[in-house]
Amino acid sequence: MSQANRPLEGITVVSLEHAIAAPFCTRQLADLGARVIKIERPGVGDFARGYDTRVNGLSSHFVWTNRSKESLTLNLKDEDGKRIIDQLLQQADVLVQNLAPGAAAGLGLSAGVLHEKHPRLIVCDISGYGEDGPYRDKKAYDLLIQSEAGFLSVTGTRDEVVKAGCSIADIAAGMYAYSNILAALIKRGRDGRGSHIDLSMLEALTEWMSFPLYYAYQGASAPVRSGAEHATIYPYGPFAAGDGKTVMLGLQNEREWKVFCEVVLEDAALAVDERFSSNSRRHEHRDALRQLILDMFSGMSAEQVVARLDQAQIANARVNAMPDLWQHPQLAARQRWTEVDTPAGRLPALLPPGVNDSYDYRMEAIPALGQHTDAILGGLGYDDAAIAALRARGAV
């Protein structure tokens, strides 16, 4: 498979990005072959570079979202900086930005202004709440959007709300920005015109609220917070085995319930016990059923529980921690790990989900701050003396 087969080969993306949502979007565009020029503040860069130092001194957040990009340091408030960004946009196909509300417009980079000069440009603005409405100017961080979108209200235990363990609002926004840009590129291929994409984190996560939102339709009670258990289907959740390990299992229908009783619990009579004869009744009597399951599993190891569940063809999973995931046998068997270069040396990287038989993903280096500044400016016609002068006055 050749590099030329990648779907976005020849597409140039300029990104005024920081943190997670925009960088995750543009990393996925880079995975498909796009050239991504990441604009960073001179001397400081994307503040996600400093979130932690867990990956050989690099930030875990930054390593995840920034491979295969070029880093250009640029002061967008400087006149030369503005001139350089305009030169880049003349050659670009996509501009992505998730600056503070109103910041891009203040720099003369609103979609309206840009489309007058670059009518084929696709402009994707990612914000917390969108470009209008009463919340337009509110700052928005991932946990705040998890709260505002109602995610916290259905996540956790009966006694306490719990946030997602990863930046789910940022990830949702990044995914929808990514798919919207792909759609806009297809559209431009048909009519030759660019697009403006106004992408809000709140709307992205509201879409992901899925069944809980409709479950609470017209004021009905929402699903109760139920920890790692399913809120409305039972048994569906974690159960401890006798060796202290935990197994996740899930039943979806009455046929599975019957087999579960016969093969796993070795008690066929439970299948017709009036307390457990339908999902709604099992849900109603979940405490009693849970104790019956735990009593059976207490004399078994987690491995034995999984073997019996597999024998009954009941869906199950190990409750893995991060070390288990790094060593997951299925990922290894499917050869889903590769390595990428970084300023701290070679690091493992998961290949993007989706194996396509017509191209391979681009898996190139994570850039150091400003690593490509000279090369990019040279490509725009600046000689060494001009670049040195720009650097001396803080424009790059």
FENRAJO-V87747 format. One record per pair of residues at least 4 apart in sequence whose ideal C-beta (glycine too) atoms are under 6 Angstrom apart, sorted by the first residue. I is the first residue (numbers start at 1). J is the second residue. If there is no record, write none. Layout:
# FENRAJO-V87747
((I & J) (I & J))
This chain:
# FENRAJO-V87747
((1 & 5) (1 & 359) (1 & 360) (4 & 9) (5 & 358) (5 & 359) (6 & 32) (6 & 33) (6 & 359) (7 & 32) (8 & 32) (8 & 33) (8 & 34) (9 & 33) (11 & 34) (11 & 93) (12 & 35) (12 & 91) (12 & 92) (12 & 93) (13 & 26) (13 & 29) (13 & 34) (13 & 36) (13 & 94) (14 & 37) (14 & 88) (14 & 92) (14 & 95) (15 & 22) (15 & 26) (15 & 38) (15 & 96) (16 & 39) (16 & 97) (16 & 99) (17 & 22) (17 & 23) (17 & 98) (18 & 46) (18 & 47) (19 & 48) (20 & 24) (20 & 167) (20 & 170) (21 & 98) (21 & 126) (21 & 170) (21 & 173) (21 & 174) (22 & 96) (22 & 98) (22 & 126) (23 & 65) (23 & 66) (24 & 65) (24 & 174) (25 & 174) (25 & 177) (25 & 178) (26 & 36) (26 & 96) (27 & 65) (28 & 178) (29 & 34) (30 & 34) (30 & 36) (30 & 68) (30 & 69) (30 & 362) (31 & 352) (31 & 361) (31 & 362) (33 & 362) (36 & 69) (37 & 70) (37 & 72) (38 & 69) (38 & 71) (39 & 72) (39 & 74) (40 & 45) (40 & 46) (40 & 71) (40 & 73) (42 & 73) (42 & 75) (45 & 49) (45 & 369) (48 & 59) (48 & 61) (48 & 62) (49 & 59) (49 & 62) (51 & 59) (51 & 61) (52 & 59) (52 & 60) (53 & 57) (54 & 60) (55 & 60) (55 & 63) (56 & 344) (57 & 344) (58 & 63) (58 & 344) (62 & 66) (63 & 366) (66 & 366) (67 & 340) (67 & 366) (68 & 362) (68 & 364) (69 & 367) (70 & 372) (71 & 367) (71 & 369) (71 & 370) (71 & 371) (71 & 372) (72 & 372) (72 & 373) (72 & 376) (73 & 370) (73 & 373) (73 & 396) (74 & 81) (74 & 396) (75 & 81) (75 & 394) (75 & 395) (76 & 81) (76 & 107) (78 & 395) (80 & 390) (80 & 395) (81 & 395) (87 & 380) (88 & 92) (89 & 118) (94 & 122) (94 & 181) (95 & 123) (96 & 124) (97 & 104) (97 & 125) (98 & 126) (99 & 103) (99 & 104) (101 & 127) (101 & 137) (102 & 106) (104 & 109) (105 & 110) (108 & 113) (111 & 115) (111 & 123) (111 & 196) (114 & 118) (114 & 121) (114 & 123) (115 & 119) (119 & 194) (120 & 194) (121 & 194) (122 & 184) (122 & 194) (122 & 195) (123 & 196) (124 & 177) (124 & 181) (124 & 197) (125 & 198) (126 & 173) (126 & 177) (126 & 199) (127 & 200) (128 & 140) (128 & 201) (129 & 135) (129 & 136) (129 & 138) (129 & 200) (129 & 202) (130 & 198) (130 & 200) (131 & 198) (132 & 136) (140 & 144) (140 & 145) (140 & 201) (142 & 167) (142 & 169) (142 & 170) (143 & 163) (145 & 149) (145 & 169) (145 & 201) (145 & 202) (145 & 205) (146 & 151) (146 & 152) (146 & 163) (146 & 169) (147 & 152) (148 & 202) (149 & 202) (149 & 205) (149 & 206) (150 & 209) (151 & 155) (152 & 161) (154 & 212) (154 & 222) (154 & 223) (155 & 162) (156 & 160) (156 & 161) (156 & 162) (156 & 225) (157 & 225) (157 & 227) (158 & 225) (164 & 168) (167 & 171) (169 & 201) (169 & 205) (172 & 204) (172 & 205) (172 & 208) (173 & 201) (173 & 204) (176 & 180) (176 & 199) (176 & 204) (177 & 199) (180 & 197) (184 & 195) (209 & 213) (211 & 215) (212 & 222) (212 & 223) (215 & 223) (216 & 220) (216 & 222) (223 & 231) (223 & 232) (224 & 231) (226 & 231) (228 & 237) (228 & 238) (229 & 237) (230 & 236) (234 & 282) (234 & 283) (234 & 286) (235 & 251) (236 & 250) (238 & 246) (238 & 248) (238 & 319) (239 & 247) (239 & 293) (239 & 297) (240 & 246) (241 & 245) (241 & 247) (241 & 297) (241 & 300) (241 & 301) (241 & 302) (241 & 305) (242 & 298) (242 & 299) (242 & 300) (243 & 301) (243 & 302) (245 & 302) (246 & 319) (247 & 302) (247 & 305) (247 & 306) (247 & 316) (248 & 317) (248 & 319) (249 & 309) (249 & 314) (249 & 316) (250 & 315) (251 & 256) (251 & 257) (251 & 260) (252 & 256) (256 & 260) (258 & 271) (259 & 263) (259 & 312) (260 & 264) (260 & 314) (261 & 265) (261 & 267) (261 & 268) (261 & 270) (261 & 271) (262 & 268) (263 & 312) (264 & 308) (264 & 309) (264 & 312) (265 & 296) (275 & 281) (275 & 285) (276 & 281) (276 & 282) (276 & 289) (277 & 281) (282 & 289) (285 & 289) (286 & 290) (297 & 305) (300 & 304) (300 & 305) (306 & 316) (309 & 314) (309 & 316) (320 & 324) (320 & 325) (329 & 333) (331 & 336) (336 & 350) (336 & 351) (337 & 348) (338 & 349) (338 & 351) (338 & 363) (339 & 346) (339 & 348) (340 & 349) (340 & 363) (341 & 365) (342 & 347) (342 & 366) (343 & 368) (351 & 361) (352 & 361) (367 & 371) (372 & 376) (373 & 396) (374 & 378) (374 & 387) (377 & 382) (377 & 387) (382 & 386) (382 & 387) (390 & 395) (390 & 396) (391 & 396))
